[in-house]
Structures are given as C-alpha cells and as structure tokens.
Amino acid sequence: MKFAYVFPGQGSQFAGMGKELAEQYREAKDAFAEADEALGFGLSKLCFEGPEEELKLTENTQPALVATSVAALRVLRSLGAPEPALLAGHSLGEYSALVAAGSLEFADALRLVRKRGQYMQAAVPAGVGAMAAILKMPFEKLDEVLAEAAQGEVVSAANLNSPDQIVIAGHKGAVERAMELAKAAGAKRCVALAVSAPFHCALMRPAQERLEGDLRETEFGDLRVPLVNNWQARLIGSGSEARQGLYEQVPSPVRWVETVRLLGREGVTHTLEVGAGKVLCGLIRNIEGSMVTLNYGAPGDWGALEGALG
C-alpha cells in the first residue's frame, strides 16, 4: 500500500462539519480552539452549527475547511493511520496539505486563507463573474469553445476536475455563451454554479496581487512529504516552491486530473481524503479507477479505513 493524503477545497463545506470529531477527540477540539484564537472569532461554532449562508461566504468557507481538515489530520495521526507518501490539495486544500507537510504553521494557514477569501470576494463586483460545470465534453474541444465564447471578455478553465467534469470561470456573459457552445459541441450537461466569485481565472489577478505581500511575510519551511501542486501538477519539496505555488494558483486552473495521474505514476494505491465530505473521492475514482479511495472527516469513517488496512 502507498498512501496519498488529499485535502478538499471550496464546495465541500457543510454546517456540522468537524463537530463529532471535536466532541470525541481532544486533538480535534484543540485544533478548533486554536483556529478560533488565530482568527479572533468563533470559527468552530460556524463549522459546527452554521448558519449555512454565513458558512458559504468565501472568507469563512476557506478557513473553516482548513480547520476541519487539520482537526481530522490530527485525529488520524493519534489513531495511528498510515503516514502518507505524497500529498495534494484541491485549490485552498493545498494550504491544508502544506500544514500536513510541515511547511506551513496551522495558524498562518488560517490567516492566509481568511485573507485569500476576502481578496477573492473583493476582486470582482457581485453579478459580474460566474462559474459553470461542463459535464462530459471532450477536453480537446475546450479551447475552441472558450475562444469562441470570449468575445473580448474573460472565460477560461478553472478546474480540470475529471475526464467528465470541467469547471469554467470568467465574465458572466462569456460563461453563459460558453455553456451554450459546449452543449452544441456535445457536452451532456452544463450547470451554472452558485458561487460568490469567479475563482481561478484572470479576473482573480487583483486578489493574487494583494495576497502576494501576505505570502511573502509568512514563513514556509521545506516539506517533510512531497506535494503535487495545483499550479503545475508537479512534485515540490521546498518552502520557496510552496509559497510560489500558492501565489500562482489564484488565477490559474486547478489541474486535478494531472495531479491524480501523477499520484498514480508515483505508485499511489490508496488516497485518503482528509476533512469535510468526499468530493475528491468521486473525482479520483473517475480519473484512476484502480485507486482505493477513502475519506476521514467524522469518527464513523475510521471503520472503513481500518477495513482497507486489513
């Protein structure tokens, strides 16, 4: 068995996440207490109780997901789970992965993603941008569809999630045109996403510029476990590469298909999604069907993990 730990990003949040872990395990309770202290407000209460509308605000969603992932990670370590050979995170999940790698302090990660969320929200006025999922359209048709849809506006791939799912982002009109063109090009479905900003596209450059100073002022150590980054879908090991990757990922697509395929080439047999939900498990099964996909975000998930370990 060769394990990779993977960490979820925005869209995996739900009211109640992490609550059972904090009730049953001191390690998780302490992690959420640290998060509250680092941010100066009751993030744990928001994770455990909601309300959903407040939790969905990206400046809250991002630290909430990092806190839940780190709480679950600490419990896994206390239970003697297998150590990962490799790490990866989907978008903001890369911050959680860098905490797991020992490159980034937990409190620093929380403060960074809180600001990242605020900067992303402020980068594009409400109603100007949009995102959409395009389902079951061949990758080779993507560039042509986006080029025709742009008409002087921004529209580009934001998440290359699986062979069956591409998420696009940009100006609202360009995204809507791309959805119609994608259907004409053979996409099975196109779904407008309920998001607060058009993430991972050129419209996020103002957020990238604001985040640069915060990243520069934050200490990044070398990684104890190699990580496949979002920006290039390549293995990194140094603190400087980690910092650069977090800067570059803001306006760049999440290369999740390439990430998972690289894990496969590196001999990974099992992936463990650490934190809220199991979105990444589904994507990984669609990319590398031979990989065993497991998740840990609640006490009840431990039984399946133990069973897989035999």
C-alpha positions as CSV (number, residue, x, y, z in Angstrom):
1,M,0.0,0.0,0.0
2,K,1.2,3.5,-0.8
3,F,-1.0,6.3,0.6
4,A,-1.5,9.9,-0.6
5,Y,-3.5,12.3,1.6
6,V,-5.7,14.7,-0.4
7,F,-7.4,17.8,1.1
8,P,-10.7,19.2,-0.2
9,G,-11.5,22.8,-1.3
10,Q,-14.4,25.1,-1.6
11,G,-17.7,23.3,-2.2
12,S,-17.1,20.5,0.4
13,Q,-18.3,22.6,3.4
14,F,-21.5,21.9,5.3
15,A,-22.9,23.0,8.7
16,G,-21.9,20.4,11.3
17,M,-18.5,19.5,9.8
18,G,-15.9,18.6,12.4
19,K,-18.5,18.7,15.3
20,E,-18.4,14.9,16.0
21,L,-14.6,14.8,15.8
22,A,-14.3,17.7,18.3
23,E,-16.8,16.0,20.7
24,Q,-15.0,12.7,20.6
25,Y,-11.3,13.6,20.3
26,R,-9.2,16.1,22.2
27,E,-6.9,16.6,19.2
28,A,-9.8,17.9,17.1
29,K,-11.2,20.0,19.9
30,D,-7.8,21.7,20.4
31,A,-7.4,22.3,16.7
32,F,-10.7,24.2,16.5
33,A,-9.8,26.1,19.7
34,E,-6.5,27.1,18.0
35,A,-8.5,28.2,14.9
36,D,-10.8,30.4,17.0
37,E,-7.8,32.0,18.7
38,A,-5.8,32.6,15.5
39,L,-8.7,34.3,13.7
40,G,-10.3,36.1,16.7
41,F,-13.8,34.8,16.2
42,G,-15.9,31.7,16.7
43,L,-15.0,29.7,13.6
44,S,-15.7,26.5,15.4
45,K,-19.3,27.5,16.1
46,L,-19.7,28.4,12.5
47,C,-18.4,25.0,11.4
48,F,-20.5,23.0,13.9
49,E,-23.8,25.0,13.7
50,G,-23.8,27.2,10.7
51,P,-25.8,29.0,9.5
52,E,-25.2,27.7,6.0
53,E,-25.5,31.2,4.5
54,E,-22.7,32.5,6.7
55,L,-20.6,29.4,6.2
56,K,-20.9,29.8,2.4
57,L,-19.2,33.3,2.4
58,T,-15.8,32.5,0.9
59,E,-13.9,34.4,3.7
60,N,-15.5,31.9,6.2
61,T,-15.6,28.8,4.0
62,Q,-11.8,28.8,3.3
63,P,-10.6,28.8,7.0
64,A,-13.5,26.6,8.0
65,L,-12.3,23.9,5.6
66,V,-8.7,24.2,6.6
67,A,-9.6,23.9,10.3
68,T,-11.7,20.8,9.7
69,S,-9.0,19.2,7.6
70,V,-6.3,19.8,10.2
71,A,-8.5,18.6,13.0
72,A,-9.2,15.4,11.1
73,L,-5.5,15.0,10.3
74,R,-4.5,15.3,13.9
75,V,-7.0,12.7,14.9
76,L,-5.8,10.3,12.2
77,R,-2.2,10.7,13.5
78,S,-3.4,10.0,17.0
79,L,-5.1,6.8,15.8
80,G,-2.0,5.5,14.1
81,A,-3.2,5.9,10.5
82,P,-0.6,5.1,7.8
83,E,1.6,8.1,7.0
84,P,1.3,9.5,3.5
85,A,4.0,9.1,0.9
86,L,2.6,12.1,-1.1
87,L,0.2,15.0,-0.5
88,A,-2.2,17.1,-2.7
89,G,-4.9,19.6,-2.1
90,H,-7.7,20.9,-4.3
91,S,-7.4,24.7,-4.6
92,L,-7.4,26.0,-1.0
93,G,-6.9,22.4,0.1
94,E,-3.2,23.0,-0.8
95,Y,-2.9,25.1,2.3
96,S,-4.1,22.1,4.4
97,A,-1.7,19.9,2.6
98,L,1.2,22.2,3.3
99,V,0.3,22.1,7.0
100,A,0.3,18.3,6.8
101,A,3.8,18.5,5.1
102,G,5.1,20.7,8.0
103,S,5.8,23.6,5.6
104,L,3.2,26.0,7.0
105,E,2.0,26.6,10.5
106,F,-1.7,25.9,11.1
107,A,-2.4,29.5,12.4
108,D,-0.6,31.0,9.4
109,A,-2.6,28.9,7.0
110,L,-5.9,30.0,8.6
111,R,-4.9,33.7,8.5
112,L,-3.8,33.4,4.9
113,V,-6.9,31.7,3.6
114,R,-9.2,34.1,5.5
115,K,-7.4,37.0,3.7
116,R,-7.4,35.0,0.4
117,G,-11.2,34.6,0.7
118,Q,-11.7,38.3,1.4
119,Y,-9.4,39.3,-1.5
120,M,-11.2,37.0,-3.9
121,Q,-14.6,38.3,-2.9
122,A,-13.5,41.9,-3.4
123,A,-11.7,41.3,-6.8
124,V,-14.9,41.1,-8.8
125,P,-18.2,43.0,-8.2
126,A,-21.2,40.9,-7.5
127,G,-23.0,39.8,-10.6
128,V,-20.0,40.5,-12.9
129,G,-18.5,37.0,-12.8
130,A,-19.8,33.4,-13.0
131,M,-18.7,29.8,-13.0
132,A,-20.2,26.7,-14.6
133,A,-19.5,23.0,-14.7
134,I,-19.4,21.4,-18.1
135,L,-20.1,17.7,-18.0
136,K,-18.9,15.0,-20.4
137,M,-17.4,17.2,-23.1
138,P,-14.1,16.1,-24.7
139,F,-11.1,18.0,-23.4
140,E,-9.9,18.6,-27.0
141,K,-13.0,20.7,-27.7
142,L,-12.5,23.0,-24.7
143,D,-10.0,25.6,-26.2
144,E,-12.2,26.1,-29.3
145,V,-15.3,26.6,-27.2
146,L,-13.7,29.1,-24.8
147,A,-12.0,31.1,-27.6
148,E,-15.4,31.5,-29.4
149,A,-17.2,32.4,-26.2
150,A,-14.8,35.1,-25.0
151,Q,-15.7,37.9,-27.4
152,G,-13.3,40.2,-25.7
153,E,-14.2,39.0,-22.2
154,V,-12.5,36.5,-19.8
155,V,-13.6,32.9,-19.8
156,S,-11.2,30.0,-19.1
157,A,-10.9,26.6,-17.4
158,A,-10.9,27.0,-13.7
159,N,-10.9,23.3,-12.5
160,L,-9.9,20.4,-14.7
161,N,-11.6,18.0,-12.2
162,S,-12.0,14.8,-14.0
163,P,-12.4,13.4,-17.6
164,D,-16.1,14.1,-17.2
165,Q,-16.1,17.5,-15.4
166,I,-14.5,20.8,-16.4
167,V,-15.4,23.9,-14.4
168,I,-15.1,27.3,-16.3
169,A,-14.9,30.8,-14.9
170,G,-14.9,34.4,-16.1
171,H,-17.3,37.2,-17.0
172,K,-21.0,36.2,-16.7
173,G,-21.8,36.7,-20.4
174,A,-18.8,34.8,-21.6
175,V,-19.5,31.9,-19.3
176,E,-23.1,31.8,-20.5
177,R,-22.0,31.8,-24.1
178,A,-19.5,29.0,-23.4
179,M,-22.3,26.9,-21.8
180,E,-24.4,27.1,-25.0
181,L,-21.4,26.4,-27.2
182,A,-20.3,23.5,-25.0
183,K,-23.8,21.9,-25.4
184,A,-23.5,22.3,-29.2
185,A,-20.1,20.6,-29.0
186,G,-21.5,17.6,-27.3
187,A,-21.5,18.3,-23.6
188,K,-24.0,16.2,-21.8
189,R,-24.9,19.0,-19.3
190,C,-23.8,22.5,-18.3
191,V,-24.6,23.7,-14.8
192,A,-24.2,27.2,-13.5
193,L,-22.6,27.2,-10.1
194,A,-23.8,29.2,-7.1
195,V,-20.5,30.8,-6.2
196,S,-19.7,34.2,-4.8
197,A,-16.9,35.0,-7.3
198,P,-15.3,33.6,-10.5
199,F,-12.3,31.7,-9.0
200,H,-9.2,30.5,-10.8
201,C,-9.3,32.8,-13.8
202,A,-7.7,36.1,-14.8
203,L,-10.3,38.1,-13.0
204,M,-8.6,37.0,-9.8
205,R,-5.4,38.8,-10.5
206,P,-6.2,41.7,-8.1
207,A,-6.7,39.1,-5.4
208,Q,-3.3,37.5,-6.4
209,E,-1.6,40.8,-6.1
210,R,-3.0,41.6,-2.7
211,L,-2.1,38.0,-1.4
212,E,1.5,38.3,-2.6
213,G,2.5,40.5,0.4
214,D,0.9,38.2,2.9
215,L,2.6,35.2,1.4
216,R,6.0,36.9,1.4
217,E,5.6,37.8,5.1
218,T,4.8,34.2,6.0
219,E,7.4,31.6,6.8
220,F,7.4,28.5,4.7
221,G,9.6,25.6,5.6
222,D,10.8,22.7,3.3
223,L,8.2,19.9,3.1
224,R,8.6,16.7,5.0
225,V,6.4,14.9,2.5
226,P,6.4,15.8,-1.2
227,L,3.3,17.6,-2.6
228,V,1.8,17.7,-6.0
229,N,0.9,21.4,-6.5
230,N,-2.2,22.8,-8.3
231,W,-0.5,25.3,-10.5
232,Q,1.8,22.9,-12.4
233,A,0.7,19.5,-11.2
234,R,4.3,18.6,-10.3
235,L,6.0,17.4,-7.2
236,I,7.5,20.1,-5.0
237,G,9.6,19.9,-1.8
238,S,10.9,23.3,-0.9
239,G,9.3,26.2,1.1
240,S,10.0,28.6,-1.8
241,E,8.2,26.4,-4.2
242,A,5.3,26.1,-1.8
243,R,4.9,29.9,-1.5
244,Q,5.2,30.4,-5.2
245,G,2.6,27.7,-5.9
246,L,0.0,29.4,-3.6
247,Y,0.7,32.7,-5.4
248,E,0.4,31.3,-8.9
249,Q,-2.7,29.1,-8.2
250,V,-5.0,32.1,-7.6
251,P,-5.7,33.0,-11.3
252,S,-4.6,29.6,-12.6
253,P,-6.7,26.4,-13.2
254,V,-6.6,23.6,-10.7
255,R,-5.0,20.7,-12.6
256,W,-6.7,17.9,-10.7
257,V,-6.7,15.3,-13.5
258,E,-2.9,15.7,-14.0
259,T,-2.4,15.7,-10.2
260,V,-4.2,12.3,-9.7
261,R,-2.5,10.8,-12.7
262,L,0.9,11.8,-11.3
263,L,0.0,10.2,-8.0
264,G,-0.7,7.0,-10.0
265,R,2.6,7.2,-11.8
266,E,4.3,7.6,-8.4
267,G,2.8,4.2,-7.3
268,V,0.0,5.5,-5.0
269,T,-2.5,2.7,-4.4
270,H,-4.8,4.4,-1.8
271,T,-5.9,8.0,-1.4
272,L,-7.3,9.3,1.8
273,E,-9.4,12.5,1.7
274,V,-8.9,14.3,5.0
275,G,-11.6,16.7,6.1
276,A,-15.2,17.6,5.1
277,G,-17.1,15.5,2.6
278,K,-15.8,13.1,-0.1
279,V,-15.9,15.2,-3.3
280,L,-12.4,14.3,-4.2
281,C,-13.0,10.5,-3.7
282,G,-15.6,10.7,-6.6
283,L,-13.2,12.7,-8.8
284,I,-10.3,10.3,-8.2
285,R,-12.4,7.2,-9.0
286,N,-13.3,8.8,-12.3
287,I,-9.6,9.6,-13.1
288,E,-7.8,6.5,-11.7
289,G,-10.3,3.7,-11.2
290,S,-7.8,1.3,-9.8
291,M,-7.0,3.5,-6.8
292,V,-8.8,2.8,-3.5
293,T,-10.4,6.0,-2.3
294,L,-11.1,6.5,1.4
295,N,-12.2,9.6,3.4
296,Y,-11.9,10.7,7.0
297,G,-13.9,13.6,8.4
298,A,-16.0,12.0,11.1
299,P,-15.4,9.3,13.8
300,G,-17.5,6.8,11.8
301,D,-15.2,6.9,8.9
302,W,-12.4,5.1,10.8
303,G,-14.0,1.7,10.4
304,A,-13.8,1.8,6.6
305,L,-10.2,2.9,6.8
306,E,-9.3,0.1,9.3
307,G,-11.1,-2.4,7.0
308,A,-9.0,-1.3,4.0
309,L,-5.8,-1.7,6.0
310,G,-6.8,-5.3,6.6
